[in-house]
Structures are given as C-alpha cells and as structure tokens.
Amino acid sequence: MSVNAVELDRVTLARGEHKVLAEVSIAIRAGEFVGVFGPNGAGKTTLLHAILGLIRPLSGELRVFGTAPARGNRDAGYLPQQPRKRRSATCKGCSSRRRSLADRSSFSSTSRSPASTRISSRASSSW
C-alpha cells in the first residue's frame, strides 16, 4: 500500500485567533492533481501553508508523504501568487548604462525613423 502525498485527519487551522478551517479531512494520493477553490478568506492559502509546514494545525493530524510537514521540505513546492516586494537597490553607474543603451537604440526618443515620422504626421493631420 502506498503512502498518500497529503493526508489531513480532522485538521483545524487558524490565523492568529481566527479559526480558518475546522475539522478538515482529505487524502490526496501521489500523482493526483487537486484544485483548491473558494472565495477570498476561505482558507486556501492557510491550507497550503500548513501542508508546507509554515504553520501548525491547532488540532488533528497532517501528514505529507507519511510524515509531519516541515518547513523546507524538498518534496513540496510552492509558488506564491504575489512575490514579496524587494527592497530598492542602488546601482552605481546604472544611469550611465541606461543612457548608453538609449544612445545605441534605434528606438531612442531623440531619433525617429522616416517611417515613424510619416505615420505620426498622418495621424496628427487626420484629427
């Protein structure tokens, strides 16, 4: 008998004092594709975070490939919907590199090809 990829047995999850999921039970076999749907605040992300070991259940048993989930488990991956915002970084010479690229570009704002000049003059004359 094979071990389930993910197994929840009467699992209750919370965010702070707010109970998000209560008494959830499910077994997902290895190789099985599952979609998790629901409105905002229904507990989809909380469930994924629990499976990844980022939060612990208040009660019940949660197993990933037969063991309790652990942060950094190489058997599970997660791609968040919105990546974390990075701190702004400074780069010495970035401005001069941008100028250098603009100077080499044929689409620079300072130079126009004859075709683009004709198109813009026709567009402005039609109004």
C-alpha positions in Angstrom: 0.0 0.0 0.0 1.4 3.4 -1.0 1.6 6.4 1.3 -0.7 9.4 0.5 1.1 12.5 -0.7 -1.0 14.7 1.6 -3.3 13.5 4.3 -5.4 15.6 6.7 -7.4 13.9 9.5 -9.8 16.3 11.4 -7.4 19.2 11.0 -8.2 22.6 12.4 -6.2 25.6 11.2 -6.1 29.2 12.5 -4.5 32.6 11.7 -3.9 34.3 15.0 -7.2 34.0 17.0 -9.3 33.4 13.8 -10.2 29.8 13.1 -9.9 29.4 9.3 -10.6 25.7 8.7 -12.2 23.3 11.1 -12.2 19.5 11.2 -11.0 19.1 7.6 -10.2 15.5 6.4 -8.8 14.7 3.0 -6.4 12.2 1.4 -4.5 13.1 -1.8 -2.7 10.2 -3.5 0.8 10.7 -5.0 0.4 11.8 -8.6 -3.1 13.1 -8.1 -3.9 16.6 -9.3 -6.2 18.6 -7.0 -7.6 22.1 -7.3 -8.5 24.2 -4.2 -11.2 26.7 -4.9 -13.0 29.2 -2.8 -13.7 32.9 -2.1 -11.2 35.2 -0.5 -10.6 34.3 3.1 -11.9 30.7 2.7 -8.6 29.2 3.9 -6.9 28.1 0.6 -3.5 29.8 1.4 -3.7 28.7 5.0 -4.2 25.1 3.9 -1.1 25.3 1.6 1.0 27.0 4.3 0.1 24.1 6.7 1.0 21.5 4.1 4.3 23.2 3.6 4.9 23.3 7.4 4.8 27.1 7.6 2.0 26.9 10.2 0.9 24.2 12.6 -2.6 22.8 13.0 -4.4 23.6 16.2 -5.7 20.1 16.2 -5.9 16.9 14.1 -3.2 15.2 12.1 -1.5 16.5 8.9 1.0 14.3 7.0 3.0 14.9 3.8 4.3 11.7 2.4 3.7 9.9 5.7 5.4 12.4 8.0 4.5 15.7 9.7 5.2 18.6 7.3 8.4 20.5 7.9 9.5 23.9 6.6 11.9 23.4 3.7 10.5 20.0 2.7 12.1 19.3 -0.7 9.1 17.0 -1.6 6.7 20.0 -1.8 7.0 23.3 -3.7 5.0 26.5 -3.6 4.9 29.4 -5.9 3.1 32.4 -4.2 0.7 34.4 -6.3 2.4 37.7 -5.5 6.1 37.7 -4.9 7.5 39.6 -1.9 8.5 43.1 -2.7 12.2 43.6 -2.8 13.9 46.5 -1.1 15.0 49.0 -3.6 18.6 48.6 -4.6 21.0 51.2 -5.8 23.4 50.6 -8.6 26.5 52.7 -9.3 26.6 53.5 -12.9 23.0 52.3 -13.7 22.0 55.8 -15.0 25.0 55.9 -17.3 24.3 52.4 -18.6 20.7 53.3 -19.3 21.9 56.4 -21.2 24.4 54.3 -23.1 21.7 51.8 -24.1 19.3 54.6 -25.2 22.1 56.1 -27.4 22.6 52.8 -29.1 18.9 52.1 -29.6 17.3 52.8 -32.9 14.1 53.5 -31.0 15.5 56.2 -28.9 13.1 59.1 -28.1 15.6 61.6 -29.7 15.8 59.9 -33.1 12.9 58.7 -35.3 12.9 56.7 -38.4 11.5 58.3 -41.5 8.6 55.8 -41.5 7.6 56.7 -37.9 7.7 60.4 -38.8 5.4 59.8 -41.7 3.0 57.8 -39.6 2.9 60.4 -36.8 2.4 63.3 -39.3 -0.5 61.4 -41.0 -2.1 60.6 -37.6 -1.9 64.2 -36.4 -3.3 65.5 -39.7 -6.3 63.2 -39.6 -7.5 64.8 -36.4 
